[in-house]
Amino acid sequence: MSDSSSPSSPALSASTPPSSVPSPQLQALSIEVSEEDKAAALTLKAEANKAFSGHDFPTAARLYSEAIEKNPGDATIWCNRAYTRMKLEEFGYALSDASQAIQIDPKYAKAYYRRATCYMQILKPQAAVTDFRKVLALEPKNETVRGQLVATQKLIRKIEFEKAIEVEGEKDAVLRCQEIIVEGGCEVEKTYAGPKLTLTDGKYGITHEFVTSMIEWFKDGKALPKRYVWEIVLGAHEHFSKEQSLVNVDLEDGVTCDVIGDVHGQFYDMLHLYSLTGEPSEKHYLLMNGDLVDRGSWSIEVILTAFAFKWLYPKFMYINRGNHEAKDMNRSYGFEGEAKHKHGEQTYKLFAHVFTTLPLATLISATKPPPKKIGSPILSPQGLKRYFVVHGGLFSKDGVTLEDIRKIDRVGRQPGQEGLMCELLWTDPQPMPGRGPSKRGVGIAFGPDVTRNWCTLNGVTGVIRSHEVRQDGYQIEHDGLCTTVFSAPNYVDQGGNKGAFIRIDSAGTQEYTQFEAKPHPPMRPMAYIQGGLGSMMM
């Protein structure tokens, strides 16, 4: 399909429905299985395997579910669905499936391995160690798993060491980098022959010419000197640190704003995306809605390009924090390894701190009345459309206001496993009313009634969020009040999905554009994951 741009009605769903529902407990399913049902289950399993091999993971999940209904006593089907759900990043559900497989067959080594992988994905390495040991008890000669056990134990020790340092108190990375610069410890190498930042009275500045030259430099596979990396990050930090946790963006007459979902280190796809959106300017803003880094192996190039635009155009370029702009995720999904490999440990520490200064959400407000159309959109107190743009979603409790979000003390803090910051970055919509358990194993799921009540309380026309792959790049749900946009096409080189972005104008009208993946140099996703855990994450 070629790139296309067309307005869509909020009443229409633009994408596939959620791929999975929570696993029914084994005891709730019939154990009396006829030979006919067993045969039907095997046929469905074979069809699911074929869909999985073709990277059609939503279809594979559906077919495995149908097979389980026919024969819930077959542990291999549960284990296969667990792997499929892992590909869909539904790690909470996958954990449940792997546990069901283990319940059926306590000697099923692959199910323990799948569950260990899920524990790694939801940042519970201690639990993963237990399951790795179980695999080795069943398969003592499995050296791959033995290596992963050792790597996981090292990771746990590293996490404990870092926590100890934080308790003792380590100097703010921004201040430390500034000290090193003053001390003359980070000068540009004399042999560097790439694009140059301007230098006036000993202070570096940025120009549009530098940014365009830098992008070409990156496309050629070249790196910036460490000093330039620091200057770009510090230049962006100066603006992020002045912004509130909820940023207000008003779209005056003639101004548009493009909302961009996860790009996850897919630099060449992001450049194609920018060719469709256009660069940020006085009449055209960009808002990147989190998860710029991790998974893709050009996260440094992605984040430096975005931060360079923030430094250059602070009022036209906006960036929300995602759940992957966090230390524990960067440790597991590649950005820490990439940053250290390309620019050293202090550079990674600088990024890690500046990520904590990224705003948590943006309120995009129209300044012109909405066109008179069928329906009654929820409007602001001024009778205008406005959209709450956040990486994850809504909350585990009612009554959270925009002011509550604006007041969140975010700088220097990680999202954690609970609380408003965690929920803003981690939650997902569900089709059922009310709230439910997270399919990820972190945060919650919120239903259409939760979305409507929250939007009504806060005078918000709709929630725009990212955080999840959508096969068509975007999906409109919750009666048009919640839209997911995802901008990493063919996610981790195997999703087969389109990317998309949303354009909003000064009357609050939304327009959706889809795009396909572009070729990139031969490097696998998550190439910089440390400790030998990369194969588990794919």
C-alpha positions in Angstrom: 0.0 0.0 0.0 1.4 3.4 -0.9 1.6 6.3 1.6 -1.9 7.8 2.0 -3.5 10.5 3.9 -7.2 10.7 4.5 -9.5 11.9 7.3 -11.3 9.2 9.2 -14.6 9.2 11.1 -14.1 8.5 14.8 -17.0 6.1 14.5 -14.9 3.7 12.4 -12.2 1.5 13.7 -9.1 1.8 11.6 -7.4 -1.4 12.7 -7.6 -4.8 14.0 -9.2 -5.4 17.4 -7.1 -6.4 20.4 -5.4 -9.6 19.6 -6.0 -11.5 22.9 -8.2 -11.7 25.9 -7.1 -12.9 29.3 -6.5 -16.7 29.5 -9.3 -18.7 31.1 -8.1 -20.7 34.0 -7.5 -24.4 33.1 -10.0 -25.7 35.6 -12.7 -23.6 34.0 -12.3 -25.4 30.7 -13.7 -28.8 29.9 -11.0 -31.6 30.3 -13.2 -34.1 28.5 -11.9 -33.9 25.0 -13.1 -36.1 22.1 -10.8 -37.4 19.5 -12.6 -35.2 17.0 -11.8 -32.1 19.1 -8.2 -33.2 19.5 -7.9 -33.5 15.7 -9.6 -30.1 15.2 -7.2 -28.5 17.7 -4.1 -29.9 15.9 -5.5 -28.5 12.6 -6.0 -25.0 14.2 -2.5 -25.3 15.8 -1.0 -25.9 12.4 -2.8 -22.9 10.9 -1.6 -20.8 13.9 1.9 -22.0 13.4 1.8 -20.9 9.7 0.4 -17.5 10.7 3.1 -17.1 13.3 5.8 -18.0 10.7 4.4 -15.3 8.5 4.6 -12.8 11.4 0.8 -12.4 11.5 0.8 -12.6 15.3 -2.8 -11.4 15.9 -4.2 -14.2 13.7 -1.9 -16.7 15.3 -3.1 -15.7 18.8 -6.7 -16.1 17.7 -6.1 -19.5 16.1 -4.2 -20.8 19.2 -7.1 -19.6 21.3 -9.5 -21.5 19.2 -7.3 -24.6 19.5 -7.2 -24.3 23.3 -11.0 -24.2 23.4 -11.0 -27.5 21.5 -8.3 -29.1 23.6 -7.3 -27.2 26.7 -5.1 -30.1 27.9 -2.5 -29.7 25.2 0.4 -27.9 26.9 2.2 -27.1 23.6 -0.7 -24.9 22.4 -0.6 -22.9 25.6 3.1 -22.5 25.2 2.8 -21.5 21.5 0.2 -18.9 22.4 2.5 -17.6 25.2 5.3 -17.1 22.6 2.8 -15.3 20.2 1.7 -13.0 23.0 5.3 -12.2 23.8 5.7 -11.1 20.1 2.6 -8.9 20.7 4.2 -7.5 23.9 1.4 -9.0 26.0 3.8 -10.3 28.6 1.2 -10.5 31.4 -1.0 -12.7 29.3 2.0 -14.7 28.1 3.1 -15.3 31.6 -0.3 -16.8 32.4 -0.2 -19.0 29.3 3.2 -20.4 30.1 2.1 -21.1 33.7 -0.9 -23.0 32.3 1.4 -25.1 30.1 3.5 -25.9 33.2 0.4 -26.8 35.2 -0.5 -29.3 32.5 3.1 -30.6 32.1 5.5 -29.8 35.0 8.4 -31.2 33.0 7.9 -28.9 30.0 11.2 -27.2 29.7 10.2 -24.8 27.0 7.3 -23.5 29.0 9.6 -22.6 31.9 11.9 -20.9 29.4 9.0 -18.9 28.0 8.0 -17.9 31.5 11.5 -16.8 32.4 11.6 -14.7 29.3 8.3 -13.0 30.3 9.7 -12.3 33.7 12.7 -10.6 32.1 10.4 -8.5 29.9 8.4 -7.3 32.9 11.6 -6.5 34.8 11.5 -9.4 37.3 14.9 -11.0 36.8 14.8 -12.8 40.2 11.8 -14.8 39.1 13.4 -15.5 35.8 16.4 -17.1 37.6 14.1 -19.6 39.3 12.7 -20.7 35.9 16.1 -20.8 34.2 17.3 -23.1 37.0 14.2 -25.3 36.4 15.1 -25.6 32.7 18.6 -26.6 33.6 17.3 -29.3 36.0 15.4 -30.7 33.1 18.0 -30.1 30.5 21.5 -30.1 32.2 23.4 -29.8 28.9 21.5 -26.7 27.7 24.5 -24.3 27.6 22.4 -21.5 26.0 20.1 -21.3 29.0 23.1 -21.7 31.4 24.7 -18.6 29.8 21.4 -16.7 30.1 21.2 -17.7 33.8 24.7 -16.4 34.4 23.9 -13.2 32.5 20.7 -12.7 34.5 22.5 -13.2 37.8 25.1 -10.5 36.7 22.2 -8.2 35.8 20.7 -8.6 39.2 24.0 -7.8 40.9 24.4 -4.7 38.6 20.9 -3.5 39.5 21.6 -3.9 43.3 24.9 -2.0 42.9 23.2 0.9 41.0 20.6 1.1 43.7 23.3 1.3 46.4 25.0 4.1 44.5 21.7 6.0 44.2 21.2 5.7 47.9 24.6 7.1 48.6 23.9 9.9 46.2 25.6 10.5 42.8 26.1 13.9 41.3 23.4 15.1 38.8 24.7 13.9 35.4 24.0 17.3 33.8 26.1 19.1 36.4 28.9 16.5 36.1 29.0 16.8 32.3 29.1 20.6 32.6 32.0 20.3 35.1 33.9 18.0 32.7 33.5 20.5 29.9 34.8 23.3 32.0 37.7 21.2 33.1 38.6 20.6 29.4 37.8 16.9 29.6 35.5 16.7 26.6 36.9 18.6 23.7 36.1 18.0 20.0 38.8 15.9 18.3 41.0 17.8 15.9 40.5 15.0 13.3 36.7 15.4 13.3 35.6 16.5 9.8 31.8 16.4 10.1 29.1 19.0 10.6 30.0 21.8 13.0 28.0 23.5 15.7 28.5 27.3 15.8 30.9 28.6 18.5 30.4 32.1 19.8 32.3 33.5 22.8 33.1 29.9 23.9 29.4 28.8 23.8 28.1 26.3 21.3 24.9 27.0 19.3 22.8 25.1 16.8 21.6 26.0 13.3 19.2 24.3 10.8 22.2 23.7 8.6 23.9 21.7 11.3 20.8 19.5 11.9 20.3 18.7 8.2 24.1 18.0 7.8 24.0 15.8 11.0 21.2 13.7 9.6 23.1 13.1 6.4 26.2 12.3 8.5 24.2 9.7 10.5 22.7 8.2 7.3 26.3 7.6 6.2 26.9 5.6 9.4 29.1 8.2 11.0 29.1 9.4 14.6 29.3 12.9 16.2 32.1 13.7 18.7 31.1 13.2 22.3 31.2 16.9 23.0 28.6 17.6 20.3 26.4 14.8 21.7 26.6 16.4 25.2 25.8 19.9 23.8 22.7 18.7 22.0 21.4 16.8 25.0 22.2 19.8 27.3 20.6 22.2 24.8 17.4 20.2 24.8 17.5 19.7 28.6 17.5 23.5 29.1 14.0 23.6 27.5 12.6 20.3 29.0 13.6 21.4 32.5 11.4 24.6 32.2 8.3 22.7 31.0 5.7 21.4 33.3 4.8 17.7 33.6 1.7 18.6 31.5 2.6 20.9 28.6 -0.1 23.1 27.0 0.1 23.6 23.2 -2.4 26.0 21.6 -2.9 25.7 17.9 -3.5 29.2 16.5 -5.2 29.8 13.2 -3.2 28.2 10.4 -1.1 26.0 12.7 -1.1 22.2 12.7 0.5 19.7 15.0 1.5 16.1 14.0 1.3 13.5 16.8 3.9 10.8 16.3 3.8 7.5 18.1 6.7 5.1 19.1 9.6 5.1 16.7 11.9 2.8 18.8 15.3 3.5 17.3 14.1 2.9 13.7 16.1 5.9 12.4 15.6 5.3 8.7 11.8 4.9 9.2 11.8 8.1 11.2 13.5 10.0 8.4 10.8 8.8 6.0 8.2 9.9 8.6 9.7 13.3 8.8 9.6 13.6 5.0 5.8 13.1 5.3 5.2 15.3 8.3 7.7 18.0 7.4 10.2 19.5 9.9 8.9 21.5 12.9 8.2 25.1 12.1 6.2 28.2 13.1 3.1 26.9 11.4 3.7 23.2 11.9 4.5 21.6 15.3 5.7 18.0 16.0 4.9 16.1 19.1 6.7 12.8 19.6 4.7 10.7 22.0 7.5 8.7 23.8 9.4 5.5 23.1 12.0 7.1 20.8 14.7 4.7 22.0 15.2 0.9 22.6 14.7 -2.1 20.4 15.8 -0.4 17.1 19.6 -0.2 16.9 19.8 3.5 15.8 18.3 4.9 19.0 21.2 7.3 19.4 20.6 8.8 16.0 16.9 9.0 16.6 17.1 10.7 20.0 19.9 13.1 18.9 17.9 14.2 15.9 14.8 14.8 18.0 16.7 16.6 20.7 18.5 18.7 18.1 15.1 19.9 16.8 14.0 20.6 20.4 17.2 22.7 21.0 16.7 24.5 17.6 12.9 24.9 17.8 11.8 24.7 21.4 8.3 26.0 20.8 7.7 23.9 17.6 9.1 20.6 18.8 7.6 18.7 21.7 8.5 15.3 23.2 6.6 13.3 25.8 8.3 10.7 27.9 7.5 7.0 27.2 7.9 3.9 29.3 11.2 3.3 27.4 12.7 6.6 28.5 13.5 4.9 31.7 16.6 3.2 33.2 15.2 -0.3 33.7 13.9 -0.5 30.2 17.1 1.0 28.6 19.1 -1.6 30.5 16.9 -4.5 29.1 16.1 -3.3 25.6 19.4 -1.9 24.2 19.7 1.8 24.6 22.1 1.7 27.5 24.4 -0.7 25.6 24.1 1.4 22.4 24.8 4.7 24.2 27.8 3.3 26.1 29.2 1.7 22.9 28.9 4.8 20.8 29.7 7.6 23.3 30.7 6.2 26.7 29.2 5.7 30.1 28.9 9.3 31.1 26.9 10.0 28.0 24.4 7.3 29.0 24.1 8.8 32.4 23.4 12.2 30.9 20.6 10.7 28.7 19.2 8.8 31.6 18.9 12.0 33.7 17.5 14.1 30.9 14.9 11.5 30.1 13.5 12.2 33.6 12.9 15.9 32.6 10.7 14.9 29.6 7.1 16.0 30.1 4.6 13.3 30.9 1.8 14.5 28.7 0.7 17.3 26.3 -2.6 19.0 26.0 -3.2 20.1 22.4 -5.9 22.8 22.3 -7.8 24.1 19.3 -8.3 27.9 19.2 -11.1 27.9 16.5 -14.6 26.4 17.2 -15.2 22.9 15.8 -17.0 22.7 12.5 -20.7 21.9 13.0 -21.1 18.1 12.4 -23.2 15.3 13.6 -22.4 14.3 17.2 -21.7 16.1 20.4 -17.9 16.1 21.1 -16.7 16.8 24.6 -15.3 20.3 24.6 -13.2 22.5 26.9 -14.9 25.0 29.1 -14.2 27.5 26.3 -16.3 25.3 23.9 -13.2 24.2 21.9 -11.7 20.8 21.1 -8.6 19.6 22.9 -6.7 16.4 23.1 -4.8 14.8 25.9 -1.7 13.2 24.4 0.1 10.7 26.6 2.3 7.6 26.0 0.3 5.0 27.9 -3.1 6.1 29.1 -5.5 6.6 32.0 -5.6 5.8 35.7 -6.5 3.1 38.2 -8.7 5.6 40.1 -11.3 8.1 39.2 -11.1 11.8 39.7 -7.6 12.5 38.4 -7.5 16.0 36.9 -5.3 17.8 34.5 -3.9 19.9 37.4 -3.0 16.7 39.2 -0.9 15.6 36.2 0.7 19.1 35.8 1.9 19.0 39.4 3.7 15.6 39.2 7.3 15.9 40.4 9.0 14.0 37.6 12.6 15.3 37.4 15.1 12.7 38.6 12.4 10.1 39.1 11.8 6.8 37.3 8.2 5.6 36.6 8.2 2.7 39.0 5.5 0.0 39.2 2.6 2.1 40.5 1.3 5.7 40.9 0.3 8.4 38.4 3.6 8.5 36.5 3.7 4.8 36.0 0.0 4.7 34.8 0.5 7.6 32.4 3.4 5.7 30.7 2.2 2.1 31.0 -1.6 1.6 30.8 -3.6 0.3 27.9 -7.3 0.6 26.7 -9.5 -2.5 26.9 -12.8 -3.1 25.1 -14.7 -4.1 28.2 -16.1 -1.5 30.7 -14.3 -0.8 33.9 -10.7 -1.6 34.7 -8.8 -4.9 34.3 -5.4 -6.4 34.7 -2.7 -5.3 32.4 -1.9 -7.7 29.6 1.7 -6.4 30.0 2.1 -7.3 33.7 2.6 -3.6 34.5 -0.1 -1.0 35.0 -3.8 -1.6 34.3 -6.3 -1.7 31.4 -9.0 0.9 31.2 -12.4 0.6 29.5 -14.5 2.9 27.4 -16.5 4.1 30.4 -13.3 5.1 32.2 -12.2 7.1 29.2 -15.6 8.8 28.8 -15.8 9.7 32.5 -12.3 11.1 32.5 -12.7 13.1 29.3 -16.0 14.5 30.7 -14.5 15.5 34.0 -11.6 17.3 32.3 -13.3 18.8 29.3 -11.1 16.7 26.9 -12.3 15.8 23.4 -10.2 12.6 23.3 -7.1 10.8 24.5 -4.3 10.2 22.0 -1.8 7.5 23.1 0.8 5.2 21.7 2.6 2.4 23.5 1.1 -0.5 21.4 1.7 -1.8 17.9 -1.4 -1.4 15.6 -1.3 -3.3 12.4 -2.7 -0.3 10.5 -0.5 2.2 12.4 -3.5 3.6 14.4 -6.8 2.5 15.9 -9.8 4.5 17.0 -11.6 2.9 20.0 -13.7 3.8 23.0 -16.4 5.3 20.9 -13.9 7.6 19.3 -12.5 9.0 22.6 -9.3 7.0 22.6 -6.9 6.7 19.6 -3.7 4.7 19.5 -1.0 5.9 17.1 2.2 3.8 16.4 5.0 5.1 14.2 7.5 2.2 13.9 6.5 0.3 10.7 7.5 -3.3 10.5 8.3 -3.1 14.2 11.6 -4.8 15.1 11.8 -6.0 11.5 9.1 -8.5 11.9 5.8 -6.8 12.9 4.5 -6.4 9.3 2.6 -3.3 10.6 2.2 0.1 9.0 3.2 3.3 10.8 1.0 6.3 11.1 0.8 9.8 12.5 -2.1 12.1 13.3 -2.4 15.8 12.1 -4.5 18.2 14.2 -5.5 21.6 13.0 -6.6 24.8 14.8 -10.2 23.6 14.8 -9.3 20.3 16.4 -9.9 18.3 13.2 -7.8 15.1 13.0 -6.3 13.6 9.8 -4.5 10.2 9.7 -1.6 9.3 7.5 -0.2 5.8 7.2 3.2 4.8 5.9 5.3 1.7 5.1 8.7 0.7 6.4 11.9 1.6 4.5 15.1 -0.4 4.0 17.9 0.1 6.5 21.5 -1.0 6.7 22.1 -4.6 7.8 21.9 -4.5 11.5 19.5 -6.5 13.6 17.2 -4.9 16.2 18.5 -4.7 19.8 22.1 -5.3 18.6 23.5 -3.6 21.7 21.7 -5.5 24.4 24.3 -6.5 27.0 24.9 -9.7 28.8 23.8 -12.2 26.1 20.1 -11.6 26.7 19.4 -10.2 23.2 18.2 -13.5 21.8 15.5 -13.7 24.5 14.1 -10.3 23.6 13.4 -11.2 19.9 
